[in-house]
Amino acid sequence: MNKTIDYYMGLPYKREVVEDPYEGGFVISFPELPGCITTAETCDRIWEDSEDAKRTWLEAAIEDNVVIPEPKQTNDYSGQFKIRVPKSLHKQLAEDALREGISMNQYCVYLLASNRQRQSL
């Protein structure tokens, strides 16, 4: 099956956005599309500019007969993993979760998601 540009544009490729402290604005990349990177001057331009870069990258890949990787599906992941932490950290996390009135598992998910969100901006 010959996949079209519209097919690839419709796929949920992961987009990473990092603030550029030196030049200003933002750097946007698609980790699953090697070398697909662009910049945007403002937050308002991130989506449009990154979609343009993705389209240009995909068009060039199709033209050059480059194999285009498809995004990893979230159903490839169970949502569970085990981690060993020092007893002192375990105690601190359990106490913090208790203070918040949530399970330690929920608290750890909150901490991971909060940190991940900060790194994605």
Backbone bond lengths (Angstrom), bond angles and torsions (degrees), N, CA, C in turn:
res aa  C-N    CA-C-N  psi(-1)  N-CA   C-N-CA  omega(-1)  CA-C   N-CA-C  phi
1 M - - - 1.448 - - 1.527 109.47 -
2 N 1.311 116.81 128.26 1.460 121.63 175.23 1.518 108.97 -83.10
3 K 1.306 115.44 116.04 1.462 120.62 -178.99 1.518 109.07 -88.46
4 T 1.309 115.57 135.58 1.464 121.20 -175.66 1.524 111.61 -92.15
5 I 1.308 114.30 168.21 1.465 120.29 175.68 1.522 110.46 -58.42
6 D 1.325 117.42 -38.48 1.469 120.55 179.30 1.524 111.30 -65.16
7 Y 1.333 116.65 -35.04 1.462 120.04 176.59 1.523 109.55 -60.51
8 Y 1.334 116.29 -52.63 1.465 120.03 -178.18 1.527 112.36 -65.64
9 M 1.328 117.42 -37.56 1.474 120.29 179.35 1.527 111.37 -63.48
10 G 1.319 116.68 -27.18 1.459 121.06 -179.15 1.522 113.99 -82.40
11 L 1.326 117.45 -7.87 1.462 120.31 -178.73 1.534 110.74 -80.19
12 P 1.330 116.88 148.82 1.472 120.68 -175.97 1.532 113.12 -84.79
13 Y 1.334 116.51 69.59 1.456 119.76 177.98 1.524 110.16 -69.19
14 K 1.319 115.34 140.88 1.460 121.25 178.18 1.534 108.91 -69.75
15 R 1.325 114.74 134.42 1.466 121.89 -179.77 1.524 107.61 -117.23
16 E 1.328 117.28 126.78 1.459 120.75 176.87 1.521 108.71 -110.65
17 V 1.330 115.21 131.76 1.462 121.41 -178.44 1.527 107.87 -121.53
18 V 1.337 115.80 127.63 1.459 121.71 179.89 1.521 108.23 -130.00
19 E 1.319 116.11 132.77 1.458 120.27 176.69 1.525 108.63 -69.07
20 D 1.326 116.52 137.21 1.462 121.40 179.44 1.522 109.11 -96.23
21 P 1.336 118.20 103.04 1.463 120.51 -175.86 1.532 113.21 -71.90
22 Y 1.322 118.38 -17.17 1.461 121.61 -176.30 1.521 112.66 -92.57
23 E 1.312 116.58 -46.65 1.463 121.27 -176.71 1.523 112.63 -98.60
24 G 1.332 116.44 -15.52 1.456 120.18 -173.58 1.514 110.04 85.92
25 G 1.296 116.58 166.40 1.451 120.81 -179.45 1.518 111.57 76.63
26 F 1.327 115.32 -152.15 1.454 121.47 -173.11 1.519 110.66 -137.84
27 V 1.329 115.94 149.03 1.464 122.86 173.19 1.516 106.60 -109.05
28 I 1.331 115.99 129.02 1.460 121.46 -177.40 1.530 108.13 -120.42
29 S 1.334 115.99 133.71 1.459 119.66 176.82 1.521 109.80 -137.39
30 F 1.315 114.18 161.88 1.462 122.97 175.59 1.523 106.43 -119.19
31 P 1.342 118.11 98.29 1.468 120.87 -174.86 1.526 114.87 -55.29
32 E 1.316 117.61 -28.86 1.458 120.48 -178.17 1.530 112.57 -83.06
33 L 1.351 116.35 -7.55 1.460 121.79 177.66 1.529 107.36 -118.58
34 P 1.327 117.97 89.37 1.468 122.06 -172.88 1.529 112.60 -53.72
35 G 1.330 115.05 125.12 1.456 120.82 178.47 1.513 114.61 86.44
36 C 1.317 118.06 -1.89 1.466 121.03 178.50 1.522 107.88 -84.08
37 I 1.327 115.16 102.21 1.461 121.33 -175.22 1.527 108.99 -146.59
38 T 1.305 116.15 147.06 1.455 120.57 178.22 1.525 108.70 -154.18
39 T 1.309 115.80 -178.20 1.458 120.97 177.63 1.520 109.00 -129.70
40 A 1.321 114.59 160.83 1.465 121.60 174.06 1.522 106.68 -139.80
41 E 1.323 116.04 139.52 1.460 119.60 -177.96 1.520 112.47 -75.96
42 T 1.343 117.16 -30.96 1.463 120.78 -177.00 1.527 110.06 -136.10
43 C 1.327 115.57 164.33 1.477 120.32 176.03 1.516 110.83 -58.79
44 D 1.328 116.75 -37.09 1.460 120.72 -178.14 1.527 112.45 -63.22
45 R 1.323 117.32 -23.70 1.457 121.50 -176.60 1.530 113.51 -94.87
46 I 1.329 118.10 -8.76 1.468 120.84 -173.64 1.525 111.82 -56.52
47 W 1.325 117.39 -51.04 1.471 119.73 -175.17 1.526 111.23 -63.24
48 E 1.324 116.73 -52.22 1.464 120.47 -176.12 1.530 111.50 -63.13
49 D 1.330 116.83 -46.07 1.465 119.75 -178.59 1.532 111.66 -65.32
50 S 1.329 116.98 -38.61 1.461 118.95 -179.72 1.529 111.35 -71.41
51 E 1.328 117.19 -35.19 1.470 119.59 176.54 1.530 110.60 -65.10
52 D 1.341 116.63 -39.00 1.473 120.01 176.62 1.529 110.87 -62.35
53 A 1.328 116.50 -43.54 1.468 120.44 179.71 1.521 110.79 -64.39
54 K 1.323 116.22 -41.84 1.468 119.97 179.60 1.529 110.04 -62.79
55 R 1.315 116.99 -45.58 1.471 120.80 179.89 1.530 110.47 -60.55
56 T 1.324 117.17 -45.55 1.467 121.47 -179.52 1.526 110.64 -61.95
57 W 1.344 116.31 -43.57 1.464 120.70 179.16 1.526 110.16 -62.25
58 L 1.325 117.02 -46.29 1.464 121.44 -178.97 1.527 111.81 -64.29
59 E 1.326 117.11 -41.86 1.468 120.65 178.60 1.529 110.67 -60.05
60 A 1.344 115.99 -44.90 1.463 120.05 179.53 1.528 110.66 -64.84
61 A 1.322 117.55 -40.79 1.464 121.39 179.77 1.525 110.98 -63.56
62 I 1.323 116.69 -43.29 1.470 120.56 178.84 1.526 110.03 -63.80
63 E 1.328 115.89 -45.18 1.465 120.87 -179.48 1.533 111.66 -61.27
64 D 1.335 116.38 -37.74 1.465 121.04 -177.82 1.532 113.14 -91.68
65 N 1.333 116.75 7.90 1.470 121.93 -179.14 1.526 112.98 56.76
66 V 1.330 116.04 38.09 1.455 121.87 176.53 1.524 107.84 -83.40
67 V 1.331 116.11 138.78 1.464 119.90 176.60 1.523 107.81 -69.60
68 I 1.324 116.44 124.16 1.454 121.72 -178.30 1.523 108.82 -98.97
69 P 1.336 116.18 116.58 1.468 117.96 178.70 1.516 111.15 -69.94
70 E 1.309 115.59 144.63 1.463 119.25 175.74 1.522 108.61 -95.48
71 P 1.330 116.99 153.78 1.466 119.21 -177.48 1.518 111.81 -64.72
72 K 1.320 114.05 150.28 1.463 119.40 175.65 1.517 108.34 -70.75
73 Q 1.293 115.75 138.01 1.460 121.19 -179.52 1.526 110.03 -85.98
74 T 1.313 117.08 143.17 1.463 120.04 179.64 1.519 111.72 -68.21
75 N 1.340 118.31 -21.85 1.460 118.53 179.14 1.531 111.73 -74.15
76 D 1.352 116.96 -2.32 1.457 121.00 172.67 1.526 111.25 -78.49
77 Y 1.323 116.58 -5.96 1.463 121.93 -176.22 1.521 109.75 -120.43
78 S 1.319 116.51 141.52 1.468 120.53 -176.14 1.522 112.60 -82.55
79 G 1.338 117.25 -21.14 1.458 119.61 -174.85 1.522 112.05 86.80
80 Q 1.315 116.47 7.60 1.463 120.96 -179.71 1.520 109.72 -130.04
81 F 1.329 114.58 141.55 1.451 120.48 168.59 1.518 108.16 -155.31
82 K 1.317 115.49 156.96 1.461 120.17 -179.38 1.518 108.10 -106.14
83 I 1.317 114.45 145.03 1.451 119.79 178.67 1.525 108.70 -141.30
84 R 1.302 116.12 137.34 1.464 120.85 176.39 1.520 107.49 -99.42
85 V 1.320 115.57 132.83 1.466 121.62 179.16 1.523 108.53 -129.08
86 P 1.311 117.04 158.38 1.460 118.90 175.47 1.527 110.75 -60.08
87 K 1.324 116.19 149.38 1.462 120.66 -179.31 1.522 111.79 -56.95
88 S 1.320 117.14 -37.12 1.469 120.16 -179.61 1.537 111.29 -64.28
89 L 1.330 116.93 -38.86 1.462 119.90 177.43 1.523 110.59 -69.19
90 H 1.319 117.20 -40.92 1.465 121.97 177.40 1.532 109.52 -56.65
91 K 1.332 116.54 -46.67 1.463 121.95 179.70 1.533 110.42 -61.13
92 Q 1.320 116.62 -46.02 1.460 120.89 -178.88 1.530 111.49 -62.96
93 L 1.327 117.24 -44.13 1.465 121.14 178.77 1.529 111.03 -63.33
94 A 1.325 116.39 -42.49 1.469 120.45 179.32 1.525 110.62 -62.82
95 E 1.323 116.87 -42.20 1.474 120.04 179.52 1.526 111.59 -67.95
96 D 1.317 117.32 -40.64 1.468 121.03 178.40 1.527 110.66 -63.43
97 A 1.335 116.21 -42.89 1.466 120.58 179.00 1.522 110.72 -62.74
98 L 1.319 116.83 -41.91 1.460 121.51 178.72 1.526 110.38 -60.64
99 R 1.331 116.35 -44.30 1.470 120.22 177.72 1.531 112.10 -60.42
100 E 1.331 116.36 -35.52 1.461 121.55 179.67 1.528 112.16 -80.37
101 G 1.325 116.52 -13.54 1.460 120.36 179.50 1.518 113.49 76.80
102 I 1.325 116.69 27.69 1.469 120.77 178.64 1.523 108.60 -130.66
103 S 1.327 115.71 169.14 1.462 119.46 178.82 1.530 109.22 -71.21
104 M 1.309 115.31 157.91 1.457 118.86 177.36 1.528 110.20 -63.10
105 N 1.324 117.48 -35.96 1.455 121.20 177.58 1.538 110.75 -60.13
106 Q 1.327 117.29 -48.22 1.466 120.82 178.16 1.523 110.92 -61.52
107 Y 1.322 116.43 -40.50 1.453 121.02 -179.48 1.535 110.80 -63.55
108 C 1.323 116.90 -43.07 1.465 120.31 178.87 1.527 111.44 -65.91
109 V 1.323 117.67 -39.08 1.466 120.82 175.95 1.529 109.63 -61.53
110 Y 1.325 116.89 -43.72 1.468 121.26 177.27 1.525 110.53 -58.02
111 L 1.348 117.60 -47.48 1.463 121.08 -178.76 1.530 111.40 -62.77
112 L 1.322 116.57 -44.54 1.463 120.03 179.57 1.529 111.32 -63.32
113 A 1.330 116.63 -45.52 1.463 120.50 -178.88 1.522 111.35 -65.42
114 S 1.320 117.73 -40.39 1.468 121.42 179.54 1.519 110.59 -62.52
115 N 1.321 116.00 -45.64 1.456 120.07 179.93 1.520 111.06 -66.17
116 R 1.315 117.25 -41.44 1.465 121.48 179.81 1.514 111.07 -62.68
117 Q 1.336 116.58 -40.82 1.463 121.20 179.92 1.529 110.07 -63.13
118 R 1.325 117.35 -43.30 1.468 120.86 179.38 1.515 110.60 -62.08
119 Q 1.312 118.60 -38.08 1.451 122.03 -178.97 1.515 111.97 -73.81
120 S 1.325 118.31 -23.22 1.470 121.97 -178.01 1.513 112.40 -82.15
121 L 1.308 117.60 -17.40 1.472 119.94 -178.15 1.494 112.70 -77.82
